[in-house]
Amino acid sequence: MRSPRSQKRPAEIVFREKAVGALTPKIGVYVLYDLDDVAVYVGQATSVKERGIRGRVQRHLTSARSD
């Protein structure tokens, strides 16, 4: 039986993981845009302990609540 990690994952998931992985783990301000390049959310990452901007955006994309 194949493990879930070895199964082929959708291209959107792979793209999202690479995009989030390219973000900085530092604190700062970030903007999320929709497909028309319109800013839909401005946020702030204030904790390096929680992996900064990378961790905060990842939580947005996985719907994991921290507040």
Secondary structure, DSSP 8 states (H G I E B T S, - for coil): ---GGGS---HHHHHHHHHHHTS-SS-EEEEEE-TTS-EEEEEEE--TTTTHHHHHHHHHHHT----
